[in-house]
């Protein structure tokens, strides 16, 4: 028997109760649908200022004077002071340089020289093909878009890199208000990464900012960042960067933050494809705070092209201006470090690691002060300070708590500026295919902890480092079906290499191919053994008027007179042998002997 009354006898209070239940269920379901529909859309909370979207575009390795030495009313310089007191005019920076310039922590300290700013010409890689590239500046016609932005919006001409060092520590400051005391890029990487993915042998130099004590540490930190603040206060954010191990991945600073790298936020926020930035901007899907970095080829990191890099920047900014969020957006276009290029203004000293040389910084927003040069002293913590002010957030460290904000570059009382769209330029085809050819003499070959590198002295005296990877090809002067190896190379050999600049340090390159110009195919040639090495690994063979050192390795086949396979024990001084292999013509050495065939024996 049913527990409910029949329908025609259902009391009114039951009908009302049932209706209330149905209404509650429908309300819950509707709320769930609305919540699911809006969950994917990142909404910034109420902002203090009319800026609800902040975009930080972080480009590579240029000083303020290199880009804006000639800008009207800015604190630029057209001449540089040298260590001996001589004053020289700045030359003209080529669109893409031959080599990188030293800009590590020690290089930055050398250039600053206790505030005298007279050591730039002494940096590794400053002299390139007879020209002092460190003491150069770009002409306005070579960076027309950057000058147009500077004229139309706000140029900060007293904006310093935070750390006296290169990319890694300064990028880290932009997410953590701290470099974790690091002052250089990591070294000893197994993989093309700077953070937690960099491999077991990687270390990074650091300095206690209060005592000056140097030490080494691992570039994978348990460090509080802006991501922690944003998550706690429900503020949307993304770090737009190239994918894992791709060119430019090294500048994804969250890879150095262990709690982020190994959490779900890595996929959803911290390693967001940089190719998604333009469509997100056009569609109004930008989060409250975005960081944006790109590949080395588009980053302006020497030796790559300024024309190509500037075009990339223009496309990103145009997308923001064409999108629906322009009226509530602030774009901070900055460069991470000075890159070895001259700057005339001494950075204020805060401690043993701060501040570093000036970098160009542009404030692009409807609320930027138009046609303005802001002379207030700022650094990367100033960006975080403004974000915290705008979204009512607590500071991460003493640095962002005490830094000057970007507010002096903004004006919220005047009519907002309209979009300022620019056209990209037509760059020479060569700018898109920069192949760095390293040519010189081998100084040293190093093998340590699974890493291999070749040190080469190039024209002008610079010593560059070729990093040998698993895909590096080794070649001899003449092509042959037998492939040589690094073991065939010798100190003093002349080499040419097709390689790509590695962004970890100046004058470091990832080798694609290395061709030894002293190696050639040899044989088969007949000669007489005059001696056998004590360890049985070498023979001395007289061929005509030439005495050769013949190396015997695992790949060497020794054939006896009866055509059977033999060993070194079957050979004696006086034997006539036929030798085939690869010869180092400079040393008269068969570095890789493929076949030794016994022709005649005195026994």
C-alpha positions as CSV (number, residue, x, y, z in Angstrom):
1,X,0.0,0.0,0.0
2,X,1.4,3.4,-1.0
3,X,2.6,5.7,1.8
4,X,1.4,8.8,-0.2
5,X,-2.3,9.8,-0.4
6,X,-4.0,9.4,-3.7
7,X,-3.6,12.3,-6.2
8,X,-7.2,13.4,-6.0
9,X,-7.1,13.5,-2.2
10,X,-3.6,15.3,-1.9
11,X,-3.9,18.1,0.7
12,X,-2.9,21.6,-0.3
13,X,0.1,21.8,2.1
14,X,1.6,18.7,0.3
15,X,1.3,20.5,-3.0
16,X,3.0,23.6,-1.7
17,X,5.8,21.5,-0.1
18,X,6.4,19.6,-3.3
19,X,6.5,22.8,-5.3
20,X,9.0,24.3,-2.9
21,X,11.3,21.2,-3.3
22,X,11.1,21.4,-7.1
23,X,11.8,25.1,-7.1
24,X,14.8,24.5,-4.8
25,X,16.2,21.8,-7.1
26,X,15.8,23.9,-10.2
27,X,17.5,26.9,-8.4
28,X,20.4,24.7,-7.5
29,X,20.7,23.3,-11.0
30,X,20.6,26.7,-12.6
31,X,23.2,28.0,-10.2
32,X,25.4,25.0,-11.1
33,X,25.0,25.7,-14.8
34,X,25.8,29.3,-14.3
35,X,28.8,28.5,-12.1
36,X,30.1,25.9,-14.7
37,X,29.7,28.5,-17.5
38,X,31.6,31.2,-15.7
39,X,34.2,29.0,-14.0
40,X,36.4,29.0,-17.1
41,X,36.3,32.8,-17.3
42,X,38.9,34.4,-15.0
43,X,37.4,37.5,-13.5
44,X,39.6,40.0,-11.7
45,X,38.3,41.4,-8.4
46,X,37.3,45.0,-8.0
47,X,40.4,47.1,-8.7
48,X,41.4,50.3,-6.9
49,X,42.2,52.0,-10.2
50,X,40.5,51.7,-13.6
51,X,43.1,49.1,-14.5
52,X,41.8,45.5,-14.3
53,X,44.4,43.8,-16.6
54,X,48.2,44.1,-16.2
55,X,50.5,42.7,-18.9
56,X,54.3,42.4,-18.3
57,X,56.2,41.9,-21.5
58,X,59.8,40.9,-20.6
59,X,62.3,41.1,-23.4
60,X,66.0,40.4,-23.4
61,X,69.3,42.1,-22.9
62,X,69.3,45.7,-23.8
63,X,70.4,48.8,-21.8
64,X,68.5,52.0,-21.7
65,X,71.2,54.0,-23.5
66,X,71.4,51.4,-26.3
67,X,67.7,52.0,-27.1
68,X,67.0,55.5,-26.0
69,X,70.4,57.4,-25.8
70,X,69.1,60.0,-28.2
71,X,65.5,60.3,-26.9
72,X,64.6,64.0,-26.1
73,X,64.4,65.0,-22.4
74,X,65.6,61.5,-21.3
75,X,68.7,60.9,-19.3
76,X,70.7,59.3,-22.1
77,X,74.3,59.7,-23.3
78,X,75.9,59.6,-26.7
79,X,79.4,59.2,-25.3
80,X,81.0,56.7,-23.0
81,X,83.8,57.0,-20.5
82,X,86.6,54.4,-20.5
83,X,88.7,53.1,-17.6
84,X,91.7,55.3,-18.7
85,X,89.5,58.4,-18.6
86,X,89.1,58.7,-22.4
87,X,85.7,59.7,-23.7
88,X,84.5,58.0,-26.9
89,X,81.3,58.4,-29.0
90,X,78.9,55.5,-29.0
91,X,78.9,53.6,-32.2
92,X,75.9,52.2,-34.0
93,X,74.5,48.8,-32.9
94,X,73.9,46.4,-35.9
95,X,70.4,44.9,-36.2
96,X,71.9,41.6,-35.1
97,X,75.3,41.2,-33.6
98,X,78.0,38.6,-34.4
99,X,78.2,37.4,-30.8
100,X,76.7,37.9,-27.4
101,X,78.3,40.2,-24.8
102,X,79.2,39.2,-21.3
103,X,76.4,40.2,-18.9
104,X,76.8,37.8,-16.0
105,X,76.9,39.0,-12.4
106,X,80.7,39.5,-12.5
107,X,80.4,41.2,-15.9
108,X,77.8,43.6,-14.6
109,X,80.0,44.5,-11.6
110,X,83.0,45.0,-14.0
111,X,80.9,47.3,-16.2
112,X,79.5,49.4,-13.3
113,X,83.0,49.6,-11.6
114,X,81.7,51.0,-8.3
115,X,79.5,53.5,-10.1
116,X,82.1,54.8,-12.5
117,X,80.3,53.0,-15.5
118,X,83.6,52.7,-17.3
119,X,84.1,48.9,-17.7
120,X,81.8,48.0,-20.6
121,X,84.5,47.8,-23.2
122,X,86.3,45.2,-21.0
123,X,83.5,42.7,-21.1
124,X,83.9,39.3,-22.8
125,X,82.5,39.6,-26.3
126,X,82.6,43.4,-26.4
127,X,85.0,43.4,-29.3
128,X,83.4,41.7,-32.3
129,X,85.1,41.5,-35.7
130,X,87.2,44.6,-34.8
131,X,84.3,46.7,-33.5
132,X,83.4,47.5,-29.8
133,X,79.8,46.4,-29.8
134,X,79.4,47.1,-26.1
135,X,79.8,50.9,-26.7
136,X,77.0,51.2,-29.3
137,X,73.4,52.5,-29.5
138,X,70.5,51.9,-31.9
139,X,69.5,54.7,-34.2
140,X,65.8,55.7,-33.8
141,X,65.1,54.5,-37.4
142,X,66.2,51.0,-36.4
143,X,63.6,50.8,-33.6
144,X,60.8,53.0,-34.9
145,X,58.0,51.3,-33.0
146,X,59.7,51.5,-29.6
147,X,60.3,55.2,-30.2
148,X,56.7,55.7,-31.3
149,X,55.5,54.1,-28.1
150,X,57.9,56.2,-26.0
151,X,56.7,59.4,-27.7
152,X,53.0,58.5,-27.4
153,X,52.9,57.0,-23.9
154,X,55.4,57.1,-21.0
155,X,59.1,56.3,-21.0
156,X,60.7,55.5,-17.6
157,X,64.3,56.6,-17.9
158,X,65.4,55.8,-14.3
159,X,64.2,52.2,-14.3
160,X,66.9,49.8,-13.2
161,X,67.3,46.0,-13.3
162,X,66.9,44.8,-9.8
163,X,69.9,42.5,-9.6
164,X,73.4,43.1,-10.6
165,X,73.3,40.1,-13.0
166,X,71.7,38.6,-16.1
167,X,68.3,37.1,-16.9
168,X,67.6,34.4,-14.3
169,X,67.7,36.5,-11.1
170,X,65.9,39.4,-12.7
171,X,63.1,37.3,-14.2
172,X,62.7,35.7,-10.8
173,X,62.2,39.1,-9.2
174,X,59.2,39.8,-11.5
175,X,57.3,36.9,-9.9
176,X,58.7,36.7,-6.4
177,X,60.0,40.2,-5.4
178,X,63.2,38.2,-4.7
179,X,66.0,36.5,-6.7
180,X,66.5,34.0,-3.9
181,X,69.9,35.7,-3.6
182,X,71.0,34.5,-7.1
183,X,73.1,36.8,-9.1
184,X,73.8,34.7,-12.3
185,X,72.3,32.2,-14.7
186,X,72.5,28.5,-13.8
187,X,75.4,26.4,-15.1
188,X,75.9,22.7,-15.7
189,X,72.5,22.0,-17.3
190,X,71.8,18.6,-18.7
191,X,68.6,20.0,-20.3
192,X,67.7,23.3,-21.9
193,X,66.2,24.6,-18.7
194,X,67.1,26.9,-15.8
195,X,64.8,25.8,-13.1
196,X,63.7,22.5,-11.5
197,X,64.0,20.8,-14.9
198,X,67.7,21.7,-15.4
199,X,69.2,18.4,-14.3
200,X,71.1,17.0,-11.3
201,X,74.4,18.7,-12.0
202,X,73.0,22.3,-12.2
203,X,74.1,24.9,-9.7
204,X,73.7,28.7,-9.6
205,X,75.9,31.4,-8.0
206,X,74.3,33.4,-5.2
207,X,75.4,36.1,-2.7
208,X,74.0,36.9,0.7
209,X,72.8,40.4,0.1
210,X,73.6,41.6,3.6
211,X,77.1,40.0,4.1
212,X,78.4,39.6,0.6
213,X,79.2,35.9,1.2
214,X,79.1,33.9,-2.1
215,X,77.7,30.4,-2.3
216,X,76.3,27.9,-4.8
217,X,72.7,26.6,-4.7
218,X,70.2,24.7,-6.8
219,X,67.8,26.7,-9.0
220,X,64.7,25.0,-7.7
221,X,63.2,27.0,-4.7
222,X,60.5,26.8,-2.2
223,X,59.8,30.5,-2.6
224,X,56.6,32.4,-2.1
225,X,55.5,34.2,-5.3
226,X,52.7,36.4,-6.7
227,X,51.0,33.1,-7.7
228,X,50.5,32.3,-4.0
229,X,49.0,35.8,-3.4
230,X,46.8,35.6,-6.4
231,X,45.5,32.1,-5.5
232,X,44.7,33.2,-2.0
233,X,42.8,36.3,-3.2
234,X,41.1,34.7,-6.2
235,X,42.9,36.8,-8.8
236,X,43.4,35.3,-12.3
237,X,46.9,35.1,-13.7
238,X,48.9,33.3,-16.4
239,X,52.6,33.1,-17.4
240,X,52.6,33.0,-21.2
241,X,55.8,31.2,-22.3
242,X,57.2,28.7,-24.8
243,X,56.7,25.1,-23.9
244,X,59.0,22.8,-22.0
245,X,62.6,22.7,-23.4
246,X,61.7,24.9,-26.3
247,X,63.6,28.1,-27.2
248,X,62.7,30.7,-24.6
249,X,61.5,28.1,-22.0
250,X,64.5,29.1,-19.8
251,X,62.6,32.4,-19.1
252,X,59.6,30.7,-17.6
253,X,60.5,31.7,-14.1
254,X,57.9,29.5,-12.5
255,X,60.0,26.5,-13.5
256,X,62.3,27.5,-10.7
257,X,59.5,27.4,-8.1
258,X,59.1,23.8,-6.8
259,X,55.5,24.1,-5.4
260,X,54.3,25.5,-8.7
261,X,56.3,23.3,-11.1
262,X,54.9,20.2,-9.4
263,X,51.3,21.3,-9.0
264,X,48.3,21.5,-11.2
265,X,48.9,25.2,-11.6
266,X,51.9,24.4,-13.8
267,X,49.6,23.2,-16.6
268,X,46.7,25.6,-16.0
269,X,48.6,28.9,-15.3
270,X,52.4,28.8,-15.1
271,X,53.4,27.2,-18.5
272,X,50.7,28.7,-20.7
273,X,51.6,28.7,-24.4
274,X,52.8,32.1,-25.5
275,X,51.1,31.6,-28.9
276,X,47.8,31.9,-27.1
277,X,48.4,35.5,-25.9
278,X,47.2,37.2,-29.1
279,X,43.9,35.2,-29.5
280,X,43.3,35.6,-25.7
281,X,43.8,39.4,-26.0
282,X,41.6,39.7,-29.1
283,X,38.8,37.7,-27.4
284,X,39.0,39.5,-24.1
285,X,40.2,36.4,-22.2
286,X,43.3,38.0,-20.6
287,X,43.5,37.3,-16.9
288,X,44.1,40.1,-14.3
289,X,47.9,39.7,-14.5
290,X,49.9,38.2,-17.4
291,X,53.6,37.7,-17.9
292,X,54.7,37.2,-21.5
293,X,58.1,35.9,-22.8
294,X,59.0,34.5,-26.2
295,X,61.6,32.5,-28.0
296,X,65.2,33.6,-28.3
297,X,64.7,34.5,-32.0
298,X,62.0,37.0,-31.1
299,X,63.4,38.2,-27.8
300,X,66.1,40.6,-29.1
301,X,68.7,38.6,-27.1
302,X,72.0,39.2,-29.0
303,X,72.8,38.1,-31.6
304,X,69.2,37.9,-32.7
305,X,67.5,40.6,-34.8
306,X,66.0,43.8,-33.3
307,X,63.7,44.1,-36.3
308,X,62.2,40.6,-35.8
309,X,61.9,41.1,-32.1
310,X,60.2,44.6,-32.4
311,X,57.7,43.2,-34.9
312,X,56.7,40.4,-32.4
313,X,56.2,43.0,-29.7
314,X,54.0,45.2,-32.0
315,X,51.8,42.2,-32.8
316,X,51.2,41.5,-29.1
317,X,50.4,45.1,-28.2
318,X,48.2,45.6,-31.2
319,X,46.2,42.5,-30.1
320,X,45.6,44.1,-26.7
321,X,44.6,47.4,-28.3
322,X,42.2,45.7,-30.7
323,X,40.6,43.6,-27.9
324,X,37.8,44.6,-25.6
325,X,40.1,45.0,-22.6
326,X,42.2,47.9,-23.8
327,X,40.3,50.5,-21.8
328,X,41.2,48.6,-18.5
329,X,44.8,47.5,-19.4
330,X,48.3,48.5,-18.4
331,X,51.2,47.1,-20.4
332,X,54.7,47.2,-18.9
333,X,57.2,46.7,-21.7
334,X,60.6,46.1,-20.2
335,X,63.9,44.3,-20.8
336,X,65.4,41.9,-18.2
337,X,69.0,43.1,-18.0
338,X,71.5,45.4,-19.7
339,X,73.0,42.6,-22.0
340,X,76.5,44.1,-21.8
341,X,75.6,47.3,-23.6
342,X,76.7,50.7,-22.3
343,X,74.6,52.8,-19.9
344,X,75.8,56.1,-18.4
345,X,73.7,56.2,-15.2
346,X,75.2,54.5,-12.1
347,X,72.6,52.3,-10.4
348,X,71.9,53.1,-6.7
349,X,73.4,50.6,-4.3
350,X,70.9,48.9,-2.0
351,X,73.0,45.9,-0.9
352,X,75.5,43.5,-2.3
353,X,73.3,42.4,-5.2
354,X,71.2,45.4,-6.0
355,X,70.5,47.5,-8.1
356,X,71.7,46.5,-11.6
357,X,72.2,48.7,-14.7
358,X,69.3,50.6,-16.2
359,X,66.9,48.9,-18.7
360,X,64.4,50.4,-21.1
361,X,60.8,50.4,-19.7
362,X,57.7,51.7,-21.4
363,X,54.3,52.2,-19.7
364,X,51.6,51.7,-22.4
365,X,48.0,52.2,-21.2
366,X,45.0,54.4,-21.8
367,X,46.1,55.9,-18.4
368,X,49.8,56.4,-19.2
369,X,50.9,60.0,-19.1
370,X,51.1,61.0,-22.8
371,X,54.4,62.2,-24.2
372,X,56.0,61.9,-20.8
373,X,59.4,60.9,-19.5
374,X,59.2,59.7,-15.9
375,X,62.5,60.4,-14.0
376,X,61.5,58.6,-10.8
377,X,63.8,55.7,-9.7
378,X,62.1,52.4,-10.2
379,X,63.0,48.7,-10.7
380,X,61.2,45.4,-11.3
381,X,59.7,45.4,-7.7
382,X,57.9,48.6,-8.8
383,X,55.7,46.5,-11.1
384,X,54.7,44.2,-8.2
385,X,54.1,47.2,-6.0
386,X,51.5,48.6,-8.4
387,X,49.8,45.2,-8.8
388,X,49.5,45.0,-5.0
389,X,48.1,48.5,-4.8
390,X,45.6,48.0,-7.5
391,X,44.2,44.7,-6.2
392,X,44.5,45.4,-2.5
393,X,47.2,42.7,-1.9
394,X,49.8,42.3,0.8
395,X,53.5,42.6,-0.1
396,X,55.7,39.5,-0.6
397,X,59.0,40.9,0.7
398,X,60.6,44.0,2.0
399,X,61.6,44.8,-1.6
400,X,58.1,45.2,-3.1
401,X,56.8,46.7,0.2
402,X,59.3,49.6,0.0
403,X,59.7,50.0,-3.8
404,X,58.3,53.0,-5.6
405,X,55.1,52.2,-7.5
406,X,54.5,52.8,-11.2
407,X,51.8,55.3,-10.2
408,X,54.0,58.3,-11.2
409,X,53.8,57.1,-14.8
410,X,50.0,57.0,-14.8
411,X,47.2,59.6,-14.8
412,X,43.6,58.6,-14.0
413,X,42.2,62.1,-14.2
414,X,42.5,62.8,-17.9
415,X,40.6,61.3,-20.8
416,X,41.9,57.8,-21.5
417,X,44.2,57.4,-24.5
418,X,42.8,55.6,-27.5
419,X,44.5,52.6,-29.1
420,X,47.7,53.4,-30.9
421,X,48.1,50.7,-33.5
422,X,51.4,50.3,-35.3
423,X,52.4,48.5,-38.4
424,X,55.2,45.9,-38.5
425,X,58.2,46.4,-40.7
426,X,59.6,44.3,-43.5
427,X,62.8,42.7,-42.1
428,X,65.6,41.4,-44.3
429,X,65.2,37.6,-44.9
430,X,68.6,37.1,-43.2
431,X,67.1,38.4,-39.9
432,X,64.9,35.3,-39.7
433,X,67.7,32.8,-40.4
434,X,70.6,33.8,-38.1
435,X,73.1,31.0,-38.2
436,X,76.0,31.7,-35.9
437,X,79.2,30.3,-37.4
438,X,81.9,29.8,-34.8
439,X,85.4,29.5,-36.4
440,X,88.7,29.2,-34.5
441,X,91.2,27.0,-32.8
442,X,90.4,24.4,-30.1
443,X,91.9,25.5,-26.8
444,X,90.4,22.7,-24.6
445,X,88.1,19.8,-24.7
446,X,86.2,19.1,-21.5
447,X,84.2,16.1,-20.3
448,X,82.7,16.2,-16.9
449,X,79.6,14.7,-15.2
450,X,78.0,13.7,-18.5
451,X,78.6,17.2,-20.0
452,X,80.9,17.8,-23.0
453,X,82.1,21.1,-24.3
454,X,84.8,22.5,-26.6
455,X,86.5,25.8,-25.9
456,X,87.5,27.7,-29.0
457,X,89.6,30.8,-29.5
458,X,88.0,32.9,-32.3
459,X,89.2,35.8,-34.3
460,X,89.9,38.8,-32.1
461,X,91.0,36.6,-29.2
462,X,87.6,35.8,-27.6
463,X,87.2,32.3,-26.2
464,X,83.8,30.8,-26.9
465,X,82.3,27.6,-25.5
466,X,80.6,25.0,-27.7
467,X,78.1,22.8,-25.8
468,X,78.1,19.3,-27.2
469,X,74.7,17.7,-27.1
470,X,73.4,14.2,-28.1
471,X,72.4,15.6,-31.6
472,X,75.7,17.3,-32.3
473,X,77.4,16.1,-35.5
474,X,81.1,15.8,-35.9
475,X,82.6,16.1,-39.4
476,X,86.0,16.1,-41.0
477,X,87.4,18.4,-43.8
478,X,86.2,16.1,-46.5
479,X,82.9,14.2,-46.3
480,X,83.1,10.5,-46.0
481,X,80.8,7.6,-45.0
482,X,82.8,7.2,-41.8
483,X,81.6,9.7,-39.2
484,X,84.2,11.1,-36.8
485,X,83.7,11.7,-33.1
486,X,84.8,14.2,-30.5
487,X,87.6,11.8,-29.6
488,X,89.2,12.5,-33.0
489,X,89.5,16.2,-32.2
490,X,92.7,17.6,-30.7
491,X,93.7,20.8,-28.9
492,X,95.1,23.2,-31.6
493,X,92.8,21.9,-34.4
494,X,91.0,24.5,-36.5
495,X,87.2,24.1,-36.5
496,X,84.1,25.6,-37.9
497,X,80.8,25.1,-36.2
498,X,77.1,25.7,-37.1
499,X,75.7,26.6,-33.7
500,X,73.1,28.6,-31.8
501,X,73.7,31.0,-29.0
502,X,72.8,29.6,-25.6
503,X,71.1,32.2,-23.3
504,X,72.8,30.9,-20.1
505,X,76.0,32.9,-20.7
506,X,77.6,35.1,-23.3
507,X,79.9,33.4,-25.7
508,X,78.3,30.0,-25.1
509,X,76.7,28.1,-28.0
510,X,74.9,24.9,-28.6
511,X,76.7,23.1,-31.3
512,X,74.7,21.7,-34.2
513,X,77.7,20.5,-36.2
514,X,81.5,20.9,-35.6
515,X,83.8,20.3,-38.5
516,X,87.5,19.8,-37.8
517,X,89.5,21.3,-40.7
518,X,92.6,19.3,-39.7
519,X,90.9,15.9,-40.2
520,X,90.7,14.0,-43.5
521,X,90.1,10.5,-44.8
522,X,93.4,8.5,-45.0
523,X,94.3,5.3,-46.9
524,X,94.6,2.6,-47.4
525,X,98.4,3.4,-47.4
526,X,101.3,1.0,-46.9
527,X,104.1,1.6,-44.5
528,X,106.4,-0.1,-42.0
529,X,105.9,-0.3,-38.2
530,X,108.9,1.2,-36.5
531,X,107.7,1.0,-32.9
532,X,104.7,-0.2,-30.8
533,X,103.5,1.8,-27.8
534,X,104.1,0.2,-24.4
535,X,100.4,0.0,-23.7
536,X,99.6,-1.4,-27.1
537,X,97.3,1.4,-28.0
538,X,99.5,3.1,-30.6
539,X,101.8,2.2,-33.5
540,X,104.6,4.3,-35.0
541,X,104.4,3.7,-38.8
542,X,106.7,5.1,-41.4
543,X,104.9,5.8,-44.7
544,X,107.3,7.2,-47.4
545,X,109.1,10.1,-45.8
546,X,106.4,10.6,-43.1
547,X,106.2,9.1,-39.6
548,X,102.6,8.7,-38.4
549,X,101.2,8.0,-35.0
550,X,98.5,5.4,-35.4
551,X,95.9,5.1,-32.7
552,X,94.3,1.7,-32.0
553,X,90.8,1.7,-30.6
554,X,87.7,-0.5,-30.1
555,X,86.6,0.1,-33.7
556,X,90.0,-0.9,-35.2
557,X,90.1,-4.2,-37.1
558,X,93.6,-5.8,-37.3
559,X,93.8,-8.4,-40.1
560,X,96.7,-10.9,-40.2
561,X,98.5,-12.0,-43.4
562,X,96.3,-15.1,-43.6
563,X,93.2,-12.8,-43.6
564,X,92.1,-13.9,-40.2
565,X,91.2,-11.4,-37.5
566,X,94.2,-10.6,-35.2
567,X,95.3,-8.3,-32.4
568,X,98.1,-6.0,-31.5
569,X,100.0,-9.0,-30.2
570,X,100.3,-10.3,-33.8
571,X,102.2,-7.1,-34.9
572,X,105.9,-6.5,-34.4
573,X,108.3,-3.7,-35.4
574,X,109.3,-4.2,-38.9
575,X,106.0,-5.5,-40.2
576,X,104.7,-3.9,-43.4
577,X,101.1,-2.9,-42.9
578,X,98.3,-1.1,-44.7
579,X,96.6,1.6,-42.7
580,X,93.1,3.0,-43.2
581,X,91.4,5.6,-41.1
582,X,91.1,9.3,-40.3
583,X,94.2,11.5,-40.3
584,X,94.9,14.7,-38.3
585,X,97.1,16.4,-40.9
586,X,98.4,18.9,-38.4
587,X,99.7,16.3,-36.0
588,X,100.4,13.5,-38.5
589,X,98.2,11.2,-36.4
590,X,95.6,8.6,-37.5
591,X,93.1,9.5,-34.8
592,X,90.6,6.9,-35.7
593,X,92.1,3.8,-37.3
594,X,89.5,1.6,-39.0
595,X,91.7,-1.2,-40.5
596,X,95.3,-2.3,-40.1
597,X,96.2,-5.0,-42.5
598,X,99.4,-7.0,-42.2
599,X,101.1,-7.2,-45.6
600,X,104.5,-8.7,-44.8
601,X,106.5,-9.7,-41.7
602,X,110.2,-9.9,-41.0
603,X,109.6,-13.1,-39.0
